[in-house]
Amino acid sequence: MSLLFNGSKAVDVVTTALETGLLDALEPGPVSLRDLAARFGMQPLRLYKFLDCLESLGFLERDEPGDDINDTTYRAVRGLRAAAAAAVGPDSIERDRDTYPWRRLHGRLAESLRGEVSLTEDEFSWPPKDEEQTEAFERSMSVGLGPVLDTLDRHADRLWPGRRRFLDVGGGAGRLAAHVLGKAPELRADVYNLPAVGPLVEETRKRCGHPDRLGFVGGDFFAEPLPAGYDALAFVRVLHDWPTRDARMLVRKAFDALPPGGLLLICEEFRTPDRLAMQFFWSYFLIGADSAVSRLREVEFYTGLLAETGFTDVEVLPGVWELVVAHKPR
């Protein structure tokens, strides 16, 4: 609870460690306090206390062998620098989230829980109400695609051979589809989304290395069937945005749209303690927005739903985020 109360100070510590370069020295470690102080021009006693702050967060291993404080050695947990950059770096997902108007609820959560304080439609609307909100939301979603792209890369040799046309349903500005094309030279990919997203996909198409193979299909997956003619479909960070009945309906539409042997992929923040922690901002912020569900579900919900719908060969492929894959029977 003390760490929670001092969260803003903890962010200050991690940001300082990243920006000064301390994390670059600490992660390969072990490195002594003496060497760190000399390398970075810092006062040893002050640095010792600073490193205590990092250790209190569970980020450092420390060995203090004797009376001389300067002989103390440190090593950061593996992956700390990358994690810090992802959380507090200048292009981090958390920096992006902080641009949303969460301060309207801050200190007024009890009122919000009683329905007395809400986000206005000008502040946040779901689905986005105009082009400005659409662009802001889709760009924000693109920032958080890293774990999905890593998992798709890991399994690219298994997913894409033999596939010809891929539809990324609700695929935002097209970053994921463009990335997939770099791993699958025989594939063509289209993004299916509301027409207002079309210009964002066009921007991505012009910048990507395969503009002739990336397209856009405008539509509304609640108002119409999913487009046919694709042998692979994906829901990436889509289904958790909607009530369970809608998630079931979308999976059924995917089943109907795919040909026999067609591939369906689902990837999102499946509910675990770590993923729920990473989703804390949206859980907090969307308390004030009744139109947005943001319902993280366990991966077993999706494997069960796919089997119930008629898909076969349902698997959970490992990765930074797990990837659920299934096939329509031949």
N, C-alpha and C positions, 0 to 999 in steps of 0.2 A: 504494500500500500504506500510505503514511503517513496518507492520509485515512481509509482503512478502520480503521486502528488508533485513530484519534482520532474515530471516528464519533459517540460520545456527546457530545463537545465540539462537533462540527459541528451536532448537533441543538440544543444549547444556544444556539449562535450564531443559528441560523435562528429558533428560538422567541423569543429576545430581540428580534430584528429585527422579527418580526411583532407581538409584544405591545407594544413601545414605539411602534409606528407608523412606524418608520424605512422599512419597505417601502412604505408609502403615499407617502412623499416620494421614495423612490429610483426607483420604477418609472416615473413620468412623466418624471423628470429631464430634462436633467442638472441636478444640484444640487451646490453647492460644499460642501466640508468646513466652511467658515466658517458657511454658512447652516444646515447640519444641526446643528452644535454649538450654535448660538444657539437654534434652534427647539426642540431637545429638552433643553437644559440639560446638555450633555455636554462633557467636556474634549476639545479637538480632537486631541491626540496619542493619547489612548486610543481615541478614535473612529476615527482613522486606522488603528490596528492592528486594531480590530474589523472595519472594512471590508476590510482585507487578508484576514481570515478568510473573509468572504463572497466576495471575488474568487477566493480559492484554490479555492472550490467551483464556480467557473464561473458565478457568479450576477451579477457586476457588470462593467460596462465603466468604465474609469478613464482620466482624462486629467489628467496632472500637468505643467502647462505651465512652471513655473519653480521658483525656490528656496523660495518661500513655500508651506509645506504646506497652508495654509488655502485656497489657490487651486485645489487639486485638486478636480475635479468627477467625479461618479459618475452612472451610470444603471443600474438593474437590468434584467436581461433581461425581455422581455415575458412576462407571465403569472406572474411569480415570486410575487407576493402570493397569488394564488389557489392556486398549487401549494403554498406554505408552509402556508396555512390547511388545505388538504386533507390534508397530511402531519402537521402538528404542532399544528393548532388544537384547541380543546377538544372539538369533535365529529368529529375526524378518524378516518379508517379505521384509521390506525396506532395511535391511542390505544385504539380498541376492540380491536384485535388484541393489544395489550399486556396485556389482562386475561386472556388465555389462559395456562395454566400452562407456558409455554415454559422457565421457569427450571429445571424438572426435568431438562432436557437440557443446560443451559448448563454448559460445562466438562466434560461427560461424553459428548461426541459419539462419541468412539472406542468407548466402551463401548456406546453405543446402536447404532452401526453393526455391532457384533459381536452384537447382540441381547441384551446383558446388562442394558440399561436401556430401559424402555418407559414410555409413558404408561399409567396405569391406566384402567380403564373409568369410574371415578368422575371422572377428570380430563378425559378426552376419549374418546368412542366414536363410531365411524362405521359405520352411521348412528347418530344420537343415540339413547341407550338409554332416555331418559325425558322427561317433559314439561319438566323444568327445562333439560336439555341442548338439547332441541328449540327451546325459546323463545330461549335464548341464541344458538344458531347462526343461527336465522332472522333475529333482530334484527341480528346481526352482518352477515349477507349484505345486508340492506336498506341498511346504511350505505354499502356499496360500489357501489350501483346507479347513481350519478350518471353515469358515462360511457355506460351503456346507455341511460338516459333521454334524454340529449342526442342520441344517435344516432337513437333512435326519433322524437324531435321533429323532427329534421332531415328525415326521410323520411315523416312522418305523412301528407302529402297524397297520397303514392303508395301507402302500405301499406293504409290503412283504407277508402277509398271503396268502397262496394259490399259490404263485409264486414258480417256480422250477428252472428256469435258467435265469440268468441276464447277459447281455452283456454291458460292459462299453465301449462305442465307443470313441476311442481316449483317453483311460483312463490312460495315462501316465505310471508311474511305478507301478500302481496297488494299491496305498494306499487307494483310495476310495472304490474299490471293496473289499479289505480285511476288511475294516471297516464295510461295509454293512453286511458281513458274520457274524460278531459278534452279529448283531441284528436279523439275520434271519437264524436260525439253519437248516432249510430245504432247503435253497437256495444254488445253485452252481453259481459261478460268473466267467466269463472270461473277460479279457481285449483284446480289438481289437485295434491293432495299427500297425505301420510299423514294419517289422521284427527286425530292429535295437534296438527296445525297449524291445524285448524279455528278454535279460539278466537282465534288471532292474526289470521286473516283477518277474523273477525267484528269485532275491534277496528278494523281498517283500514276495513271497510265502514261502520261507524258514524261514523267521522271524515271519510270522503271526501265529495266533493261530489255523488256519484252513487250513493248506497247501494242504490237500486232496480235498478241494472245490474251490481252486483258480487256474485258468488256463490262458493261453495266446493263442490268435489266431492272427497270423501275416497276414497282408494284407494292401491294399491301398483302402480307401473308395472312391477315385475318379476313380479308374481303374476297380472296380468290385462291384457287389452287396454286401450289408451287409449280414453277415452270418445269416442263418435261424436257427430255432430250439430254439429260446429264447422267453420267454413270457414277458420279460421286457428288454427294451433298454434305455440307457441314453446318452445324450450329455451334458457333464459337462465342462464348459469353453472351448468349441470347436467351436460352430457356429459363435461366434463373430470374430473368426480369419479369416473368409472367406467372399468374396463378397456375396451380397444378392442372386445372382443366384445360387451360390454353397450351401448356407444355405438352399435354397428351395429344391435343388436336394437331399441333405442329409436327410431332413425330409421326402421326397418322398421315398427314399430308406428305411428309417426306417419303413414307412407304409407298403411297399411291403414285408419287412422281417418278420414283426410281424404276429403271428396268430390272428384270430378273438378273441377279448377280451384282446389282448396284451396291455401292458402298456408302454408308452413313457414318459421319464422324461427329462426336460431341466432345467439346472441351470447354471447361470453365472452372471456376473456383469450387470444386466439390467440397462439401462441408467437412472440415477437420478443424481441430483447435488452431493450427497455424493459419489455415486459410481464413478462418473467421476473424483472426487477429488482423490479417492483412486487409480484410474487408471492413475494418472498424469504421473508417471514415464514412463509407456509404451507409452502414447501419445507423450511424449517428445522424448523418445529414438527412437521410430519407425518413427519419421520424416525423419530419414536418411536411412530407409529401405523400398523401394517401394514394395517389394514382400509381406510384411505383412500388412494386412488390419487393424486389431484391431478396429473393428467397433462396439462400444457399441450401442445396440438397446433397445428401450423401450419394456417393457414386452408385450405391446399390439401387437407389430409386431409378436411375437411368438404365442400368442393366436389366432390371425387372421390367421396366416399361418397354424396352426394345423387344424383349422376349414375348411379352403379352401382345404387342402389336403385330408380331409375325416375323420379326427379323431373326436370323440365325447367325451362328458363329460370333456371338457377342463376346467381346474381349475388352479387358482394361489394360492398355499398354502403358508401361511405366514412363515417367519423365518428370520434369520440374512440376508440371501439372499433368495428371494422368489424362490419357486420351481413350475414350470409349469408341470402339469400332464395331460395326455390325453389317451384315449383308442381307439383301432381299433374296429369298430363295429363288433358285433357277427353275 
